[in-house]
């Protein structure tokens, strides 16, 4: 059991580092450097990226809300996938309409976003499988305990 908790903590620590990297990329990425001011939606939604750190913190310390935090974390990751697809669509549309656009920074941005997209899909699948496995293990433990109680009662 202690080994499993250590394993969970290591996973959450890696997720924390990944979120730091992803948040830094999102905050500093500006392939459209000709635009000096980003839209209000960017400024108002940027602080929301830090919710993932709070969720990971709660999961790391195995609070009572860890299960719900895991659900919210996966939901945020899924919403990010949709955001990445929408951003890539807009960026590629902009590139096709403006041939003078800086290609190198755009290619770098597309590669990074694609990489983050793939990693987020892997995280969602991994955490879903992990949660299913943990729930199955809990169910099996409850059944074993009930069987022991039934045997003791007889």
matplotlib code that plots the C-alpha trace (Angstrom):
import matplotlib.pyplot as plt

x = [0.0, 2.9, 4.5, 1.3, 1.0, 4.6, 3.9, 0.8, 2.9, 5.6, 2.9, 1.4, 4.9, 5.5, 2.1, 3.0, 6.3, 4.5, 1.8, 4.6, 6.2, 2.8, 1.7, 5.1, 4.7, 1.2, 2.1, 5.1, 4.0, 3.2, 3.7, 1.6, 4.2, 2.8, -0.1, 1.0, -2.0, -3.7, -7.5, -9.2, -10.1, -6.4, -5.8, -9.0, -8.5, -4.7, -5.1, -7.5, -4.5, -3.3, -6.4, -4.6, -1.8, -4.3, -5.9, -2.6, -1.7, -4.9, -4.3, -0.7, -1.6, -4.5, -7.2, -10.8, -11.5, -8.8, -11.3, -13.3, -10.0, -9.0, -12.3, -11.9, -8.3, -9.3, -12.1, -9.7, -7.3, -10.2, -11.2, -7.6, -7.7, -10.6, -8.8, -5.6, -7.7, -9.5, -6.2, -4.5, -7.4, -7.3, -3.5, -3.5, -6.3, -4.4, -1.2, -3.1, -4.5, -1.2, 1.7, 4.1, 3.6, 6.8, 6.9, 9.6, 8.0, 4.7, 6.1, 7.7, 4.4, 2.5, 4.9, 4.8, 1.0, 0.8, 3.2, 1.1, -2.0, -0.6, 0.7, -2.7, -4.5, -2.0, -2.6, -6.4, -6.2, -3.7, -5.6, -8.9, -7.3, -5.6, -8.9, -10.7, -8.0, -8.2, -12.0, -11.8, -9.3, -11.5, -14.5, -12.5, -11.3, -14.8, -16.0, -13.2, -14.0, -17.7, -16.8, -14.6, -17.3, -19.8, -17.5, -16.8, -20.6, -21.3]
y = [0.0, 2.4, 1.6, 2.5, 5.8, 6.6, 5.7, 8.0, 10.9, 10.4, 10.5, 13.7, 15.3, 14.5, 16.0, 19.1, 19.5, 19.0, 21.6, 24.1, 23.5, 23.7, 26.8, 28.5, 27.6, 28.9, 32.1, 32.9, 31.5, 34.3, 33.1, 36.1, 38.6, 41.3, 41.5, 43.6, 43.1, 39.7, 39.5, 40.0, 36.3, 35.4, 37.7, 36.6, 32.9, 32.7, 32.6, 29.6, 27.5, 27.5, 25.5, 22.4, 23.1, 23.2, 20.0, 18.2, 19.5, 18.0, 14.7, 14.6, 15.0, 12.6, 14.8, 13.7, 15.6, 13.7, 11.7, 14.8, 16.7, 13.9, 14.2, 18.0, 17.6, 15.3, 17.6, 20.5, 18.4, 17.5, 21.2, 22.0, 19.5, 21.4, 24.7, 23.3, 22.2, 25.5, 27.4, 25.3, 25.8, 29.6, 29.6, 27.5, 29.6, 32.8, 31.3, 30.3, 33.8, 35.6, 34.2, 36.8, 35.4, 34.2, 30.5, 29.3, 30.5, 29.1, 25.7, 25.6, 26.6, 24.0, 21.2, 22.2, 22.4, 19.0, 17.6, 19.0, 17.7, 14.2, 14.3, 15.6, 12.7, 10.2, 11.8, 11.6, 7.9, 7.1, 8.7, 7.2, 3.7, 4.4, 5.5, 2.5, 0.2, 1.9, 1.7, -2.0, -2.6, -0.8, -2.8, -6.1, -5.1, -4.3, -7.7, -9.5, -7.7, -8.6, -12.2, -12.2, -10.7, -13.3, -16.1, -14.6, -14.2, -17.9]
z = [0.0, 0.8, -2.5, -4.3, -2.5, -3.4, -7.0, -7.0, -5.5, -8.2, -10.9, -9.5, -9.2, -12.9, -13.8, -11.8, -13.7, -17.0, -16.1, -15.3, -18.7, -20.5, -18.7, -19.4, -23.1, -23.3, -21.5, -23.6, -27.0, -29.5, -33.1, -34.2, -32.9, -35.2, -32.7, -29.8, -27.5, -27.0, -26.8, -23.4, -23.4, -23.1, -20.1, -18.3, -18.9, -18.2, -14.4, -14.8, -15.9, -12.3, -11.2, -12.4, -9.9, -7.0, -8.2, -8.5, -5.0, -3.6, -5.4, -4.2, -0.6, -1.0, 0.4, 0.7, -2.5, -4.5, -6.5, -7.5, -8.2, -10.6, -12.4, -12.7, -13.9, -16.6, -17.6, -17.9, -20.0, -22.3, -22.6, -23.4, -26.2, -27.7, -27.2, -29.0, -31.9, -32.2, -31.9, -34.6, -36.9, -36.5, -36.9, -40.0, -41.5, -40.8, -42.4, -45.5, -45.9, -45.1, -47.0, -45.5, -42.0, -40.1, -40.9, -38.5, -35.3, -36.6, -37.3, -33.9, -32.3, -34.3, -33.3, -29.6, -29.6, -31.3, -28.7, -25.9, -27.5, -27.7, -24.1, -22.8, -24.6, -23.0, -19.6, -19.9, -20.9, -18.3, -15.5, -16.6, -16.6, -13.3, -11.7, -13.1, -11.7, -8.3, -8.2, -9.2, -6.5, -3.9, -5.0, -4.7, -1.2, -0.1, -1.4, 0.4, 3.6, 3.3, 2.7, 5.8, 7.9, 6.6, 7.5, 10.9, 11.6, 10.7]

ax = plt.figure().add_subplot(projection="3d")
ax.plot(x, y, z, "-o")
ax.set_aspect("equal")
plt.show()
